[in-house]
């Protein structure tokens, strides 16, 4: 499982937890973008979750790879995103 690309990054607070919401193009279904979310620094820190049904797409090192893509996208967004992501 791999995520090829990420776009539409936003941040939402749910039950005192900050979640990063985004659209992701998944390798196994290239060309179709799926709404997903993940948190960083919480109980499910590296879990990437489908928004549609709250099922887990990936965890562990795969989730960390997604986080790195989110950081890259956010860092290209300017100072405000850099402060949020660090």
HUPEHU-V485807 format. One record per helix or strand of 3 or more residues. SS is the DSSP state (~ for helix, > for strand). FROM is the first residue (numbers start at 1). LEN is the number of residues. If there is no record, write none. Layout:
# HUPEHU-V485807
{{SS | FROM | LEN} {SS | FROM | LEN}}
This chain:
# HUPEHU-V485807
{{> | 3 | 12} {> | 17 | 10} {~ | 27 | 3} {> | 33 | 7} {> | 48 | 3} {> | 56 | 3} {~ | 60 | 16} {~ | 79 | 7}}
